[in-house]
Amino acid sequence: MPHLKIEYSSGLEARTDIAVLCDALHGAVVEAGIFPIAGIRVRAYRADHSIVADGLAENDFAALTLSVGAGRSTEALKAAGEAIFKAARVALAGPLATPHFALSLEIRVVDPELSWKDTPIHARLKGAAEDRR
């Protein structure tokens, strides 16, 4: 972990480049400096059917959920969240400049006793880091 999930309304694709958004958010998660690179995942999912706020067709949203493993301080997570949210606001400046957009970010800490993983990527990247020494 961390896994950043971006759920967004289908109309947002006409207003922003979702791949660019994912890249910007991935960079912000990396730059936070508190997460292992091998654990980072950024995924975007379009909500084909949604009703936003007062139901106007031009309303769009992007809801970001960052799931992280336990063990980091609230202060460290808050700083990372602020940096990630800032990157999202920059990437989504166009939609945010309209009265028809909603952006949110929530950080969820996953209980390690209720989480299972099998991730060879960690070993590969750890070996690559050791090879660079």
KALIN-V246184 format. One line per field, one symbol per residue. ss: DSSP state (~ for helix, > for strand, _ for the rest). A space follows every 10 residues. Layout:
ss: ???
This chain:
ss: __>>>>>>>~ ~~~~___~~~ ~~~~~~~~~~ ~~____~~~_ >>>>>>>___ _________> >>>>>>>>>_ ___~~~~~~~ ~~~~~~~~~~ ~_~~~~____ >>>>>>>>>> _~~~_____~ ~~~~~~~~~~ ~__
